[in-house]
Amino acid sequence: MDTAQLHGIFLENLCLSLFLSVFALLVIGYLSSPLFIWTIAGAILFYGFGAPEWLLAAYIVIMVIFNIPPLRANLVSSLVVALFKKFEFIPKISETERTALEAGVVWVEKDLFSGKPDFQKIMAESYPQLTPEEKAFLEGPVEKLCQMVNPWKIWKTRDIPEDVWAFIKKEKFLGMIIPKEYGGLGFSALCHSEVIMKLSSRSLPVTISVMVPNSLGPAELLIHYGTDEQKKYLLPRLARGEEMPCFGLTEPMAGSDAGSITSSGVLFKGTDGKLYIKLNWNKRWITLAAISSLIGLAFRLRDPENLLGKGEDIGITCALIPATTPGVVIGRRHDPLTIPFHNCPTQGKDVVIPLDAVVGGASGCGLGWHMLMDCLSAGRGISLPAQSTGGAKLVARVVSAHGIVRRQFGVSIGRFEGVEEPMARIGAATYALEAMRKFTLGALDKGIKPPVITAMQKYYSTEMGRKVINDGMDIMGGAGISLGSRNLLAEIYIATPIGITVEGANILTRTLIVFGQGALRAHPYAYEEVRSLESNDLRRFDRAFWGHVGHVIRNTCRSILLSLTRGYIATAPNCHPQMRRYFRRLQWSSATFAIMADIAMGSLGGALKLREKITGRFADILAHMYIASSVLRRFEYEGRKEEDLPLVHYNLKLCMAEIQKGFDGLFDNLKVPGLRWFLKGWVGAWSRINSIGSQASDGYSHLISRAMLEDSEARERLTSGIHIPKSREEQLGRLEHAFRIVLQAEGAEKKIKKAIRDKVLPKKKVHELLEEARSKNIITEEELKLVRDADGVRYDAILVDDFDEDQFHGRSPSY
Ligand SMILES: Cc1cc2nc3c(=O)[nH]c(=O)nc-3n(C[C@H](O)[C@H](O)[C@H](O)COP(=O)(O)OP(=O)(O)OC[C@H]3O[C@@H](n4cnc5c(N)ncnc54)[C@H](O)[C@@H]3O)c2cc1C
């Protein structure tokens, strides 16, 4: 084809040519084509549309420069660096922020952040399994501990009994994370989580007392950073419960901003020539401090005489201090929402400790913040998510049984449409919590510590737990409100804000940690740009910056094409046919998320971290992509169980709706200079018409609720791993028994109702017609007995506690 023919084709059909050109460029971008393909495509277009020769020549010169990295770095990137520095475009990162940013590693969040997640790889991530020894511990000591505990007695006496403490220590519950070589149980993260999950379905004070020594504190710090002598001496003692640990970071003036602690230590040389630290501290809300023998403490270390040769301000340091050291003050008790676990302030007044008490000895001085951030990047994914999941499973179990047993207007309340809605929300959230818990634990058990994922999991698990318990309380009605041994949900309801607040209060976790840190951490280029600028490395910056530009172009093209095709052109991994559309929508979401994140970072620069309403929405989108991935992974791992399909669809639709909500908020509120009208008016309007997804329809909530109200394997699986007492003396045992009997009796009741409709029996209440139904052979003798039994056990199961005046005022026992 000669030049004239090519011009002719382009110019004669100008509109079509323009359309096809734009389309071709979108496809080139979508396919992540390398720069030389763009160069050729650009040349064809310039040429085809008859650009003057000088323009074509200029284009070729520019593209040659861009295609040769050393030329590009010196001629173009150096200018970009100068501009970035002049306008202070790159966020300033403090040392504490940097340590938090660099803790742990990135995992699947990097894929979700990339705009082009590799779901084949994500779906192949390992799913953790318990060892036979771990299973035996769960079925043995954990089950026994649950049976020993009387939650109402602990509530009323406000104490965990001595024999329960003795059992906890004897069975090494306090040493679950301590390796076997140091006398601990050396459990996997999965087993640790399963123990916490089961205990939290029984007693929260016991759960918290077991949870804290296995979370961020002396044992964990020693395992990762202790010297050999510290490990050999302290870890076996901690494992056997001979030492009771606590960890003090929080201060009256330093809560969420823990990096601003003022508790201080001053290094000095003693008369014996050895190094010592004189400590002064003021900590509050320290769990187990009141009964601790070993206080883990975070403080700022100063070395005025430069004895360590690291300068005067050494920085945050962690030390382990025997509680009996002179000057240690254990304060009076706090009362955490009446949940009876030990929590109190502690002060230290001129407490002198040897340098050896610092975690890691002299080389651990100043590394405290790094140690804490690193441990949190795994810990946040274990304890609180396990507690929320255990709580949700218990709620699901209780409300489903109560939904059948409790009748109003002659109908089991779970069968009212109004109750189906919260019931389905509880069932779906329980499924998703378990999916997210196991998916994350798979990574932790491979030694991956992903801080963005675990922060996300901490926030969203505890928030989902909060919604579940609120729905649960609504379904229970008065039975949820009357305290006593028969009330199975009140403790979870009351204690919920504790999990929301600790290990990074939720608002801050969502707005500052998940996206604030995630944007720099999980973004494929952003942090590299910051680091290369800080180190004045032009070639490194050049690679990162132009990689970033390519990333933006690719994601813009992907986002546009995926939006126009509603994701249908995206690939999906090998999966259940009904799941393909969700994988495609996640590809679409990820591409739009990535481009929006770049727009936000590009337009707000360092100010983005202060725009928390914006970062919070990004966090929501990222988290719901993660929750959806976890749900899909669980469904595939468990062999695509057809009976779980309603739960899976419900959750995935909810995730898509939440993702859409996040985008709507971003399009409306992201104030990009010059682009606001476009984002709010056009992109936002189009996005609402062409939404990524909306809430599941009523049909799904009906199916979920109906499945929960059956005595089925699906109900067992949904709530697996919690403690279910067999004894009918216990409320859950009683309720479960009533649930089964009432369900069995429904067959006979239906026969009587049919006989009423057929006018064989008069129009009366079912229990008034039992004898007559029997005499007319409508029901058998066994059925008559079953219906009577059902009435009896139902009445017993719905009773609530009452107390005489002495019991009510705690003057005589009520347990
Ligand atoms: C029962 C209990 C047990 C605890 N156990 C321990 C323990 O064993 N050891 C220990 O060291 N500490 C412990 N803590 C302390 C706990 O970690 C802190 O409560 C937590 O860090 C939050 O600090 P704060 O309560 O002072 O809240 P504040 O820092 O006052 O925050 C109040 C609210 O403001 C929000 N907020 C703060 N800053 C920002 C921001 N930049 N952006 C957005 N939102 C923000 C927070 O999210 C929160 O919602 C415990 C606390 C409780 C209540």
The ligand as an SDF file (V2000), in Angstrom:
LIG
                    3D

 53 58  0  0  0  0  0  0  0  0999 V2000
   -8.9670   -3.1410   77.3490 C   0  0  0  0  0  0  0  0  0  0  0  0
   -7.7040   -2.6010   76.7940 C   0  0  0  0  0  0  0  0  0  0  0  0
   -6.5490   -3.3620   76.8200 C   0  0  0  0  0  0  0  0  0  0  0  0
   -5.3500   -2.8280   76.3490 C   0  0  0  0  0  0  0  0  0  0  0  0
   -4.1890   -3.5480   76.4970 N   0  0  0  0  0  0  0  0  0  0  0  0
   -3.0030   -2.9490   76.2170 C   0  0  0  0  0  0  0  0  0  0  0  0
   -1.7600   -3.5930   76.5270 C   0  0  0  0  0  0  0  0  0  0  0  0
   -1.7260   -4.7140   77.0460 O   0  0  0  0  0  0  0  0  0  0  0  0
   -0.6250   -2.9320   76.2600 N   0  0  0  0  0  0  0  0  0  0  0  0
   -0.6040   -1.6880   75.7030 C   0  0  0  0  0  0  0  0  0  0  0  0
    0.4560   -1.1360   75.4870 O   0  0  0  0  0  0  0  0  0  0  0  0
   -1.7620   -1.0490   75.3830 N   0  0  0  0  0  0  0  0  0  0  0  0
   -2.9600   -1.6490   75.6340 C   0  0  0  0  0  0  0  0  0  0  0  0
   -4.1430   -0.9940   75.3430 N   0  0  0  0  0  0  0  0  0  0  0  0
   -4.1010    0.2920   74.6880 C   0  0  0  0  0  0  0  0  0  0  0  0
   -4.6210    0.2710   73.2670 C   0  0  0  0  0  0  0  0  0  0  0  0
   -3.6650   -0.2780   72.4120 O   0  0  0  0  0  0  0  0  0  0  0  0
   -4.9920    1.7130   72.9190 C   0  0  0  0  0  0  0  0  0  0  0  0
   -6.2210    1.9210   73.5500 O   0  0  0  0  0  0  0  0  0  0  0  0
   -5.0700    1.9760   71.4600 C   0  0  0  0  0  0  0  0  0  0  0  0
   -3.7920    2.0180   70.9480 O   0  0  0  0  0  0  0  0  0  0  0  0
   -5.7540    3.3070   71.1360 C   0  0  0  0  0  0  0  0  0  0  0  0
   -5.3070    4.3520   71.9170 O   0  0  0  0  0  0  0  0  0  0  0  0
   -6.3740    5.2870   72.7100 P   0  0  0  0  0  0  0  0  0  0  0  0
   -7.3200    4.3970   73.3850 O   0  0  0  0  0  0  0  0  0  0  0  0
   -5.5980    6.2240   73.5330 O   0  0  0  0  0  0  0  0  0  0  0  0
   -7.1550    6.0370   71.5880 O   0  0  0  0  0  0  0  0  0  0  0  0
   -6.7920    7.4420   70.9380 P   0  0  0  0  0  0  0  0  0  0  0  0
   -5.4230    7.3980   70.4050 O   0  0  0  0  0  0  0  0  0  0  0  0
   -7.1650    8.5250   71.8700 O   0  0  0  0  0  0  0  0  0  0  0  0
   -7.7790    7.4390   69.6910 O   0  0  0  0  0  0  0  0  0  0  0  0
   -9.1700    7.7520   69.8200 C   0  0  0  0  0  0  0  0  0  0  0  0
   -9.8230    7.6080   68.4580 C   0  0  0  0  0  0  0  0  0  0  0  0
   -9.1820    8.4700   67.5220 O   0  0  0  0  0  0  0  0  0  0  0  0
   -8.7610    7.7330   66.3870 C   0  0  0  0  0  0  0  0  0  0  0  0
   -7.5110    8.2880   65.8850 N   0  0  0  0  0  0  0  0  0  0  0  0
   -6.3890    8.6120   66.5460 C   0  0  0  0  0  0  0  0  0  0  0  0
   -5.4660    9.0800   65.7070 N   0  0  0  0  0  0  0  0  0  0  0  0
   -6.0000    9.0480   64.4810 C   0  0  0  0  0  0  0  0  0  0  0  0
   -5.5580    9.3880   63.1770 C   0  0  0  0  0  0  0  0  0  0  0  0
   -4.3490    9.8580   62.9320 N   0  0  0  0  0  0  0  0  0  0  0  0
   -6.3980    9.2060   62.1440 N   0  0  0  0  0  0  0  0  0  0  0  0
   -7.6300    8.7180   62.3410 C   0  0  0  0  0  0  0  0  0  0  0  0
   -8.1100    8.3780   63.5270 N   0  0  0  0  0  0  0  0  0  0  0  0
   -7.3130    8.5340   64.5910 C   0  0  0  0  0  0  0  0  0  0  0  0
   -8.5720    6.3020   66.8820 C   0  0  0  0  0  0  0  0  0  0  0  0
   -8.7470    5.3850   65.8140 O   0  0  0  0  0  0  0  0  0  0  0  0
   -9.6830    6.1930   67.9100 C   0  0  0  0  0  0  0  0  0  0  0  0
  -10.8710    5.8430   67.2640 O   0  0  0  0  0  0  0  0  0  0  0  0
   -5.3320   -1.5300   75.7990 C   0  0  0  0  0  0  0  0  0  0  0  0
   -6.5110   -0.7830   75.7210 C   0  0  0  0  0  0  0  0  0  0  0  0
   -7.6770   -1.3070   76.2220 C   0  0  0  0  0  0  0  0  0  0  0  0
   -8.8920   -0.4470   76.1880 C   0  0  0  0  0  0  0  0  0  0  0  0
  1  2  1  0
  2  3  1  0
  2 52  2  0
  3  4  2  0
  4  5  1  0
  4 50  1  0
  5  6  2  0
  6  7  1  0
  6 13  1  0
  7  8  2  0
  7  9  1  0
  9 10  1  0
 10 11  2  0
 10 12  1  0
 12 13  2  0
 13 14  1  0
 14 15  1  0
 14 50  1  0
 15 16  1  0
 16 17  1  0
 16 18  1  0
 18 19  1  0
 18 20  1  0
 20 21  1  0
 20 22  1  0
 22 23  1  0
 23 24  1  0
 24 25  2  0
 24 26  1  0
 24 27  1  0
 27 28  1  0
 28 29  2  0
 28 30  1  0
 28 31  1  0
 31 32  1  0
 32 33  1  0
 33 34  1  0
 33 48  1  0
 34 35  1  0
 35 36  1  0
 35 46  1  0
 36 37  1  0
 36 45  1  0
 37 38  2  0
 38 39  1  0
 39 40  1  0
 39 45  2  0
 40 41  1  0
 40 42  2  0
 42 43  1  0
 43 44  2  0
 44 45  1  0
 46 47  1  0
 46 48  1  0
 48 49  1  0
 50 51  2  0
 51 52  1  0
 52 53  1  0
M  END
$$$$
